Amino acid sequence: MSGLVLVGVGPGIGMAVARRFVREGLSAGVIARSEATVKAAADELGRADVLPVTADVTDEAALRSALDRVVEAYGVPDVVVYNAALIQADRIGDLSARQHLDAWAVNVVGAITTASHLAPAMAERGSGSFLITGGMPLPKPDYASLSIGKAGVRTLVTLLDQQYGAAGVHAASVTVSGGVAPGSGWDPDEIANHYWRLHRQAPAEWVHELVI
C-alpha cells in the first residue's frame, strides 16, 4: 500500500505530520539521519506499515537508497513531505562559504534530490502531493542562511509545479511564520492538519504556498 514518505521526521512538525497521515490509514516511510530518531518515531506510530530508514539528506546516494527502500516496501508514494532544515542564527558575514553550502544542502538540495527521485514516478501515475516545510515569510537578517534557504524552497515549489503539475503532482509549501510549540498559534498538530488538507485538495483548488 502506497502512502507517505516523510524526510525529516524529528520532533515537532515532522512527527505531527506522520501521526496525522498514519491516522488516515496511510503507510509511512520515515527518514532522518539519526537511527534513534527514526526508531522512536516508528515506536510512537506503532504500526506494522511504518518503515524507519536512516539517511543524511546531504548524502545523495544514501538519501536515494533510503527512498528506494520505502518505494520497495510500499510503492510509489501518495504524498512526500520534505521537512529537513538547518535552523541556525547567523548574519551575513558570520558563515564561511562552506557553511553556507552546508546549509543550502539541507534546506534545498535535499528536497531537490527527493523530488527528482520520486516525482517522475508520481507524475507517471498521474497523482500525488509533494509538500515542503517552508518558513521565513519575510527574510530576517539574524537568520540569513535560513531566509535564503526558504526563498529557495518557494522557487523549487514553483519549478516542481511547472514540471509536474500538469501530470497531476501537487507541489506546495507550508510556510510556518512563527515558533512551533504545542498549545501556541503554531501547534504542530494543527500545522499537520494543513498538510493533510493540502494533500486532499482537488486540482482546481490547489494552493502552492500556505502561510500560517
C-alpha positions in Angstrom: 0.0 0.0 0.0 1.5 3.3 -1.0 1.3 6.2 1.4 3.6 8.8 3.0 7.3 9.4 2.6 8.5 11.8 5.3 12.0 13.2 5.1 12.9 14.8 8.4 10.8 13.1 11.0 12.1 14.7 14.1 10.0 16.1 17.0 7.6 18.9 16.2 6.1 19.2 12.7 7.7 16.0 11.3 6.3 13.7 14.0 2.9 15.5 13.9 2.6 15.1 10.2 3.5 11.4 10.5 0.8 10.9 13.1 -1.8 12.8 11.0 -1.2 10.8 7.8 -0.9 7.4 9.6 -4.2 8.1 11.4 -5.8 8.3 7.9 -4.6 4.8 7.2 -1.5 5.5 5.1 1.7 3.6 5.3 4.7 5.7 6.2 8.4 5.7 5.4 10.1 7.9 7.9 13.6 9.2 7.2 16.1 11.0 9.4 19.9 10.9 9.9 19.6 9.5 13.4 18.7 5.9 14.0 17.4 6.8 17.4 15.1 9.4 15.9 13.5 7.1 13.3 13.2 4.2 15.7 11.4 6.5 18.3 9.1 7.7 15.5 8.2 4.2 14.4 7.7 3.1 18.0 5.3 6.0 18.7 3.4 5.4 15.5 3.0 1.8 16.5 2.0 0.4 13.1 3.4 -2.5 11.1 3.3 -0.5 7.9 5.8 2.2 9.2 9.3 1.8 7.9 12.1 3.7 9.7 15.1 4.5 7.5 18.3 6.3 8.3 19.9 8.8 5.8 21.6 12.1 5.9 19.8 14.4 3.3 23.2 15.8 2.3 24.4 12.4 1.2 22.8 12.0 -2.2 23.5 8.3 -2.5 22.2 7.5 1.0 19.1 9.5 0.6 18.2 7.9 -2.8 18.8 4.5 -1.3 16.5 5.3 1.6 13.8 6.5 -0.7 14.2 3.3 -2.8 13.7 1.2 0.4 10.4 2.9 1.1 9.2 2.5 -2.5 10.2 -1.2 -2.5 8.2 -1.6 0.7 5.1 0.4 -0.1 5.1 1.5 -3.7 5.2 5.0 -5.3 4.1 7.3 -2.5 0.8 9.2 -2.5 2.5 12.1 -0.7 6.0 13.2 0.0 6.8 15.6 2.8 10.3 17.2 3.0 10.7 18.6 6.5 14.5 18.7 6.9 16.1 22.1 7.7 19.2 23.5 9.2 17.8 26.1 11.6 20.5 28.4 13.0 21.0 32.0 13.8 23.5 33.7 11.5 24.0 37.0 9.8 25.7 37.9 6.5 29.4 37.5 7.2 29.1 35.0 10.0 29.4 31.9 7.9 32.1 30.6 5.6 31.3 29.7 2.1 31.5 26.1 3.1 29.0 26.6 5.9 26.6 28.4 3.5 26.8 25.4 1.1 26.2 23.0 4.0 23.0 24.9 5.0 21.8 25.1 1.4 22.4 21.3 1.0 20.0 20.6 3.8 17.4 23.3 3.2 17.1 23.0 -0.5 19.3 20.4 -2.3 17.9 17.5 -0.2 14.4 18.5 -1.3 15.6 18.6 -5.0 17.2 15.1 -4.6 13.9 13.8 -3.1 11.8 15.3 -5.8 14.0 14.2 -8.6 13.9 10.7 -7.3 10.1 10.4 -6.6 8.2 13.0 -8.6 8.7 11.4 -12.1 7.0 8.1 -10.9 4.2 10.1 -9.2 3.7 12.0 -12.5 3.7 8.8 -14.5 1.0 7.5 -12.2 -0.9 10.8 -12.6 -1.3 11.8 -8.9 0.4 12.7 -5.7 1.5 15.6 -3.4 5.0 16.9 -2.8 4.9 19.2 0.2 7.8 21.1 1.7 8.0 22.8 5.1 8.7 26.4 4.4 9.2 29.4 6.7 10.6 32.9 6.8 7.7 34.7 5.1 10.0 37.7 5.2 13.8 37.5 5.3 15.4 38.2 8.7 18.9 39.4 9.0 19.5 37.3 12.1 18.6 34.1 10.1 20.4 34.7 6.8 21.1 31.2 5.7 17.6 30.0 6.6 16.0 33.0 4.9 17.9 32.2 1.7 17.0 28.5 2.0 13.3 29.2 2.4 13.4 31.5 -0.6 14.9 28.6 -2.5 12.1 26.3 -1.3 9.5 28.7 -2.8 11.3 28.7 -6.1 11.6 24.9 -6.0 7.9 24.5 -5.5 7.2 26.8 -8.5 9.6 24.7 -10.6 8.0 21.4 -9.5 4.6 22.7 -10.3 5.7 23.8 -13.8 7.4 20.5 -14.4 4.9 18.0 -12.9 1.7 19.9 -12.1 0.0 19.2 -15.4 0.7 15.5 -14.8 -1.2 15.6 -11.5 1.5 16.2 -8.9 0.6 18.9 -6.4 3.6 20.8 -5.2 3.2 23.1 -2.3 5.0 24.6 0.7 3.7 25.2 4.2 5.3 28.5 5.3 5.4 28.5 9.1 5.8 32.1 10.3 6.4 31.6 14.0 7.9 29.3 16.6 6.4 25.8 16.7 5.2 24.7 20.1 2.2 22.8 21.5 -0.6 25.0 22.5 0.7 28.0 20.6 -0.5 29.6 17.4 1.8 27.2 15.7 0.8 24.0 17.4 2.4 21.1 15.4 -0.8 19.0 15.4 -2.7 21.9 13.8 0.1 22.5 11.4 -0.1 18.8 10.4 -3.8 19.3 9.6 -2.8 21.9 7.0 -0.6 19.3 5.3 -3.4 16.8 5.2 -5.8 19.5 3.7 -3.2 20.4 1.0 -2.9 16.7 0.1 -6.6 16.3 -0.2 -7.2 19.3 -2.4 -8.6 18.7 -5.9 -6.5 20.1 -8.7 -8.9 23.0 -9.3 -8.3 24.0 -5.6 -4.6 23.6 -5.4 -2.7 26.1 -3.3 1.1 26.2 -3.8 2.1 28.2 -0.7 0.1 28.1 2.5 1.3 30.8 5.0 0.3 30.0 8.6 
